[in-house]
Amino acid sequence: MKRRSFLGSSVLTALAVSASGFIKFDGKNYVGDCETTSDILGPFYRPNSPVRSNLVVKGDKGQMVELTGKVKHQDCITPYKNAKIELWHCDSNGVYDNSTSEFKYRGVTFSDDKGNYSFQTLLPVPYDAGGGQMRPAHFHLLISAEGYQPLVTQLYFTGDKYIENDIYANAEFAKRRILDVSDSQNGKKVIYDVSMAKVMQAEPASLDKLLGKYTNEKDKTKTIEFFKYNSSLWSKNEVFGNEFKYIGHNTFEYPGLPKGNSRTLTFEILGSGEIKCSMNSEYNGKKTSYVFWKA
């Protein structure tokens, strides 16, 4: 295991373990190639959703659907018992419940002894994400399993006409997450199996040094605040936050962006104890850079 030093006197370290999407010989067969890819968390994640597998809201109109599947260990075979699966999605009007105590269309369940999980809900619908930019219908999932990196991902549906022009759903790595909606006795069914993976993570004690509010170097009215959740670095937004994954060399990356698009945070701890955060983004060929200093 390699340790990576953080700049300055403080140290931010990580464990380089392994990644998903591999093939190995188990003595009889070649197994693997079961990569489960991540996607953007989106701005509407809320923690502490109620534990429930039935998310149907009485009186709401829409197509009943069961989302079901299996959570597996990194070997792509062994079921993972008691993984935590969080599901959230919009209602039939394309609106997320971001504030009420009802946590509509949000819920948590846990995988059983055989790794199985299931939700009953309504199929989400496409919606305008702003300026006429239509997002295809999708489920959001956050899956946590001890010993593995929490997985943030989105599920799309075969035949959705908005997938073609969506930079996230139309990305190469999203193909395995465009799922068939099949008929079942009680409505529709969507099946999604998950294989967890161990990836590079920052040590919690070192991550703590980076938390807090930062101020833009040029515009003091602009700030960004970092906090820790699920052992990862997050930046606050109006709902909860955006997650960043540690990728080494003092840098965190916003996961799931399409090829050619990126957003990274690179931290530097100076000898004076000050912490500098450089934010670099690229979107459709346009690059932007900002510098923030910890308040």
C-alpha positions in Angstrom: 0.0 0.0 0.0 1.4 3.4 -1.0 1.2 6.5 1.2 0.9 9.8 -0.6 2.2 12.8 1.3 0.2 16.0 1.5 2.0 19.3 0.7 3.5 21.1 3.7 3.8 19.9 7.3 0.4 18.2 7.4 -0.2 14.9 5.7 -3.2 13.7 3.7 -2.8 10.0 3.0 -4.7 7.4 1.0 -4.8 3.7 0.4 -4.4 2.6 -3.1 -6.3 -0.6 -3.1 -8.1 -1.7 -6.3 -10.9 -0.8 -8.6 -13.9 -2.5 -10.1 -14.3 -3.7 -13.7 -11.6 -6.5 -13.6 -11.5 -10.1 -14.7 -9.9 -12.9 -12.8 -9.7 -16.7 -13.0 -11.3 -18.5 -10.0 -9.9 -21.9 -10.8 -12.8 -22.9 -13.1 -14.0 -19.8 -14.9 -13.1 -16.3 -15.7 -15.3 -14.1 -13.6 -15.6 -10.4 -13.2 -16.1 -7.6 -15.7 -18.9 -6.4 -13.5 -18.0 -2.7 -13.3 -20.6 -0.6 -11.5 -20.1 3.0 -12.6 -20.7 6.2 -10.7 -22.6 9.2 -11.8 -23.2 12.7 -10.5 -24.8 13.0 -7.1 -27.0 15.8 -8.3 -28.0 18.8 -6.1 -31.0 17.2 -4.5 -29.5 14.6 -2.2 -30.9 14.7 1.4 -29.5 12.5 4.2 -31.6 10.8 6.9 -34.4 9.6 4.6 -36.7 7.2 6.4 -36.1 3.4 6.3 -38.8 2.1 4.0 -39.0 0.2 0.8 -42.4 1.5 -0.3 -42.1 5.1 -1.5 -45.5 5.3 -3.2 -47.4 8.5 -2.2 -51.2 7.9 -1.9 -53.1 9.9 -4.4 -50.2 10.6 -6.7 -50.5 9.6 -10.3 -47.9 7.6 -12.2 -46.7 4.2 -13.3 -46.1 1.7 -10.4 -42.6 0.2 -10.6 -40.4 -2.1 -8.5 -36.7 -1.4 -8.5 -34.9 -4.6 -7.5 -31.5 -6.1 -7.6 -28.6 -7.6 -5.8 -25.6 -6.0 -4.0 -22.3 -8.0 -4.4 -18.8 -7.9 -3.1 -16.0 -6.8 -5.4 -15.6 -10.4 -6.7 -18.8 -9.8 -8.6 -20.3 -13.0 -7.1 -20.5 -13.0 -3.3 -23.7 -11.4 -2.0 -23.3 -8.4 0.3 -25.5 -8.6 3.4 -26.9 -5.5 5.0 -25.6 -2.9 2.5 -27.5 0.4 2.8 -29.3 1.5 -0.3 -30.7 5.1 -0.5 -33.1 5.9 -3.3 -34.5 9.3 -4.3 -36.2 10.7 -7.4 -38.6 13.3 -8.6 -42.4 13.1 -8.5 -44.7 12.9 -11.6 -44.3 16.7 -12.1 -40.5 16.5 -12.2 -40.2 18.0 -8.7 -38.0 16.8 -5.8 -39.1 17.0 -2.2 -36.1 19.0 -0.9 -37.5 20.3 2.4 -40.6 18.6 3.8 -40.6 16.1 6.7 -42.4 13.6 4.5 -39.3 12.9 2.4 -41.5 12.1 -0.6 -39.9 9.6 -3.0 -37.0 9.2 -0.8 -36.2 6.1 1.3 -33.6 3.7 2.6 -33.5 -0.1 2.6 -30.9 -2.8 3.4 -29.8 -5.9 1.4 -30.9 -9.2 2.8 -28.7 -12.4 3.4 -28.6 -13.0 -0.3 -27.7 -9.4 -1.2 -31.2 -8.7 -2.5 -32.9 -5.3 -2.2 -36.2 -3.9 -3.5 -38.2 -0.6 -3.6 -41.8 0.0 -4.7 -42.3 3.4 -6.1 -43.5 5.3 -9.2 -41.5 5.7 -12.4 -39.9 9.2 -12.4 -40.4 11.5 -15.4 -38.1 13.7 -17.5 -37.9 17.3 -16.3 -36.4 20.7 -17.4 -33.2 21.2 -15.5 -33.2 24.9 -16.5 -33.1 26.8 -19.8 -34.9 24.1 -21.7 -32.2 21.5 -20.8 -34.3 18.3 -20.4 -32.9 15.6 -18.1 -34.1 12.0 -18.9 -36.1 10.2 -16.2 -33.8 8.7 -13.6 -33.4 7.1 -10.2 -30.6 8.3 -7.8 -28.9 5.7 -5.7 -26.3 6.0 -2.9 -25.1 2.6 -1.7 -22.9 2.2 1.4 -21.3 -1.1 2.4 -18.6 -1.4 5.1 -15.2 -2.0 3.5 -16.1 -0.3 0.3 -16.3 3.2 -1.2 -19.9 4.5 -1.1 -21.3 4.4 -4.6 -23.3 7.3 -6.0 -25.0 6.5 -9.3 -28.0 7.2 -11.5 -30.2 4.8 -13.4 -31.9 5.6 -16.8 -34.5 3.8 -18.8 -34.4 2.3 -22.3 -36.4 4.3 -24.9 -36.2 7.7 -23.1 -35.9 10.2 -25.9 -33.9 12.7 -23.8 -31.0 10.3 -23.2 -29.4 11.1 -26.5 -28.8 14.8 -25.7 -28.0 14.4 -22.0 -24.3 14.6 -21.3 -24.5 12.3 -18.3 -26.9 9.6 -19.6 -25.3 9.5 -23.0 -21.7 9.1 -21.7 -19.9 5.8 -22.6 -19.7 4.7 -19.0 -23.5 5.1 -18.5 -24.5 2.5 -21.0 -24.8 -0.3 -18.4 -27.1 2.0 -16.4 -29.7 2.4 -19.1 -32.1 -0.3 -18.0 -35.1 -2.0 -19.5 -38.5 -1.4 -17.9 -40.3 -4.8 -18.0 -43.9 -5.8 -17.2 -44.7 -7.4 -13.9 -47.9 -8.5 -12.0 -48.2 -5.2 -10.2 -46.9 -2.8 -12.9 -43.4 -2.4 -14.1 -40.0 -3.8 -12.9 -36.4 -2.5 -13.2 -33.5 -4.7 -12.2 -30.1 -3.3 -11.2 -27.3 -5.4 -9.7 -24.5 -3.6 -8.0 -20.9 -4.7 -7.4 -19.0 -2.6 -4.8 -15.4 -1.6 -5.1 -12.5 -0.4 -2.9 -10.9 2.8 -4.1 -8.5 5.4 -2.9 -9.7 7.3 0.1 -8.3 10.1 2.2 -7.7 9.3 5.9 -10.4 10.8 8.1 -8.0 12.6 10.4 -6.3 14.3 7.5 -9.5 15.1 5.8 -10.7 16.9 8.9 -8.0 19.5 8.3 -9.6 20.6 5.1 -13.1 21.2 6.5 -14.6 24.6 7.0 -15.5 27.8 5.0 -13.2 29.1 2.2 -13.3 32.6 0.6 -12.7 33.4 -3.0 -9.4 35.1 -3.5 -10.7 37.8 -5.8 -14.4 38.2 -4.8 -14.7 38.1 -1.0 -18.5 37.7 -1.3 -18.1 34.2 -2.8 -17.5 31.4 -0.4 -17.4 27.6 -0.4 -17.8 25.4 2.7 -16.5 21.8 3.0 -17.7 19.1 5.3 -17.3 15.4 5.8 -20.0 12.8 5.1 -19.6 9.0 4.6 -15.8 9.5 4.9 -15.8 11.7 1.8 -15.3 15.4 1.2 -18.4 17.4 0.4 -19.1 21.0 -0.5 -22.4 22.5 0.9 -25.2 23.6 -1.4 -28.8 24.8 -0.8 -30.1 21.2 -0.3 -27.2 19.3 1.3 -24.0 19.1 -0.7 -21.9 17.8 -3.6 -19.4 14.9 -3.0 -15.8 14.9 -4.2 -13.6 11.8 -4.4 -10.0 11.7 -3.5 -7.8 10.8 -6.5 -4.3 11.4 -5.1 -1.8 14.2 -5.4 -3.8 16.4 -3.0 -6.7 16.5 -5.4 -10.4 15.6 -5.2 -12.6 15.1 -8.2 -16.3 15.5 -8.7 -17.3 12.0 -10.0 -19.4 11.0 -12.9 -18.9 13.8 -15.3 -18.8 12.9 -19.0 -15.5 12.6 -20.9 -14.0 16.0 -21.6 -15.7 17.6 -18.6 -14.2 17.8 -15.1 -14.2 19.6 -11.8 -11.3 19.2 -9.4 -10.2 20.7 -6.0 -6.5 20.8 -5.2 -5.5 21.7 -1.7 -2.2 23.1 -0.4 -1.3 23.7 3.2 1.3 26.4 3.5 4.0 26.7 6.1 2.0 29.5 7.8 -0.9 27.0 8.3 -3.1 28.6 5.7 -4.9 26.3 3.3 -5.3 27.1 -0.3 -7.9 25.4 -2.5 -7.7 25.7 -6.3 -10.9 24.8 -8.1 -10.5 23.9 -11.8 -13.4 23.1 -14.1 -13.9 22.2 -17.7 -17.3 22.1 -19.3 -17.7 21.6 -23.1 -14.3 22.9 -23.8 -14.5 26.0 -21.5 -12.1 26.0 -18.7 -12.4 28.1 -15.5 -10.1 28.3 -12.4 -10.7 29.8 -9.0 -8.7 30.1 -5.8 -10.2 29.9 -2.3 -8.5 30.4 1.0 -9.7 28.8 4.3 -11.3 31.5 6.5 
